[in-house]
Each structure stands twice: as structure tokens, then as C-alpha cells.
Amino acid sequence: MQTKVLPTMNKKHTIKDIAKLAGVSKGTVDRVLHKRGYVSRASFEKINDVLKIIDYKPNLIARNLRNNKNYNISIMLPDPKIDAYWLACIKGIEDAVNEFKAYNLSIGIFYFNPEKRKSFLKTSEKVFALAPDAVLLAPIFHKETLEVIQKYNSNNIIVNTFNNQVESSLVKSFIGQDLFRSGRVGAKLLDSIAEPSQIAIIHIDEDYKNAIHMQEKERGFRMYFEEKENGSNITTLKLKHPNIELNFNAFLNENPDLSGIFITTSKGYQIAKRIGEVKGKKIRVVGYDLIDENIVYLQQGIIDFIIHQNQKGQAYFGLTSLIEYFLFQKEIPERILLPIDIVNSENSKYYTRSSHLYL
């Protein structure tokens, strides 16, 4: 898959560079940067113009670091061209990059196909060959992720995970939501708006046995209703491209009493499209993630609630915790759990404003 190296980390302008660009001496640049000694107005303006052009930011804290080591962090991210859910993560990563652009950091994003295990493993091999100091990855494939983490750990490469959790003592930190609790929230939402008759949990386009996030969401969802003992009949349906619509239509015909649907992935729009065509019956829908397609059906009232997982924030905090560990020896927290946000048609504009990519 395509690799993206973020350009903001590539060039570190020294006093010598600035002096050459401005046509003045290094001593003059030093006096301007540190606000000491006399500098002519003409020299000051030349230097100031250069600083604006190169977007210079004083590296105040870095000056006190014990060494000038260049830290290398690799990010393994599902390709957002294949699944738009991951697009917001790039904005979170870019925000972190800009925040620490004054420091000696090399950060690269390496994309893999979220539907193919071999792509994940191939990308991991590429990252491993670079021998980075740390890796931030989204563990889409549980079994393969455990193997990859073991390999990184054996070579003293730190691993942070985000979005999906894996049970491994070798992971330095997990950033995301409590997925079990998230499933319970989905159940409570659906319970508040749907008749307690037949409810479906729908998983789309992922291998359920190898996807912990689906399992945890379903476990939380089912446990909520088990504790309520309200007689709800819960069915699990697993759908995969290219037969999603065909198989869902068959499921609808076989289950005329269906009153509510809980969709565990970002692809709720694929179900909402068909639900919107059902005449004379309201089927309530709770899904995940504020991608454009889902927002359309949310605003139309076909999707009732969306649980927002703040993937931008997950990527941002996952990366900044690694950066601060290397630069400032700040301890990496074992878990960073983000709020479980509930979005409906009434409050969605506050999330979609500024491209819904908030921290």
C-alpha cells in the first residue's frame, strides 16, 4: 500500500541557514532570535521575513534536551481510500506533527488494506525493516497483530495501539473507547426507542472471529438486555461485500417483526439505505461513526443515533504520548479512554462543524 511521509518534519533550519537566506551574519541572527544586543532595522526586517517564510518556531525546550537524537515513529493505518472511517485519523496525526515540528522527529504513515491480512503483514514487514523507535498501529486483525507486536518487542520497538484493543502485555498503551461499555450504550439507546421484540446486531465486512472490537461491542450489547430480562429476541447477522444488500433483504423477509438494529462498524449507511425503502414500518437504527454517508441518513432520521468514536483524537493522543515519552521522558499511560459520544440529528451539526474532526 501507499506510504505517506509527513513533510513538516523534514527540514530543520539552523542559524546558519537563516543567516544565509537573510544575507546577514550568524551572530546577527543569534541576537534576533535571543533578543539580545543591537541589530539594525534593515537586518531585523530581513531576518524576520525569512522566519515568516520558513514558519520558524523557536525550539526552546529542545535546547535543553541531552542529545539531538532523531526519533523515528511509524504509524500503521488502514487505507482511508478503502474505508473512510480512517480519514479523520490523518488530521489527528497532522495536528500532532505540527505541534512538535520544532523537534528531531521523523514520522511516517504506512497504509494497509483493512480487508486483507496479507496487506497488514506486508506493511508491518516494511515498517520493521526501518527499525523505528516506536510504532502506532490500529489492530484490525487480532491474531496477526499479536504476532507483529511480539516481533517488534523482540527488537525493542515500542508499540501503542488505538481504536481496537488487544490483550497483550507487550503493548505500551491503548487509546480508544471502552468497547464493552460502548456496546451497552448502544443497547440502552435502542431499548429507549424500539419495541422490545426482535433486535439484530449486524457486523459488516470484517472477520468476526478475528475482530475483538466487534466481539466486545456485541458482548456489552447482549449483557445489557440479559440483565433487563425484557424478552427481547436478539439475532446476530454477519454481512460481507458484495452480497450485503442481497443477504440483508433476505433477512428482512425472514424477520418481519424486526424492530431495531445495532450496527457495530462505520458502514451503517449500507443498511440505512435499505431501511429507508421499507414502507409502513419503522425500524430503529443505532450505528457508529460520523462519516459523511452516515450523517446523511442520520439527518434524514433513518439512523436514530450514532456513537462517535473520535478517531481523530485517538490517533492524536496515541502519537503525542509517544512523542512526549521520547522528548521529555513523560510516562506513557497504560490506557487513554475517550468519552462515548452520542450523536443524533439534533446535535450532529456541532460535531460536523469544522469537518467533525474534533479532539
WOLIN-V395136 format. One record per helix or strand of 2 or more residues. SS is the DSSP state (hx for helix, st for strand). FROM is the first residue (numbers start at 1). TO is the last residue. If there is no record, write none. Layout:
ss->SS from->FROM to->TO
ss->SS from->FROM to->TO
This chain:
ss->st from->3 to->5
ss->hx from->7 to->9
ss->hx from->15 to->22
ss->hx from->26 to->34
ss->hx from->41 to->53
ss->hx from->62 to->64
ss->st from->71 to->78
ss->hx from->84 to->99
ss->st from->105 to->112
ss->hx from->117 to->129
ss->st from->134 to->137
ss->hx from->142 to->154
ss->st from->158 to->162
ss->st from->173 to->176
ss->hx from->179 to->193
ss->st from->198 to->204
ss->hx from->208 to->210
ss->hx from->212 to->228
ss->st from->233 to->239
ss->hx from->244 to->254
ss->st from->258 to->263
ss->hx from->268 to->275
ss->st from->284 to->288
ss->hx from->292 to->299
ss->st from->305 to->308
ss->hx from->311 to->328
ss->st from->335 to->337
ss->st from->341 to->343
ss->hx from->348 to->356
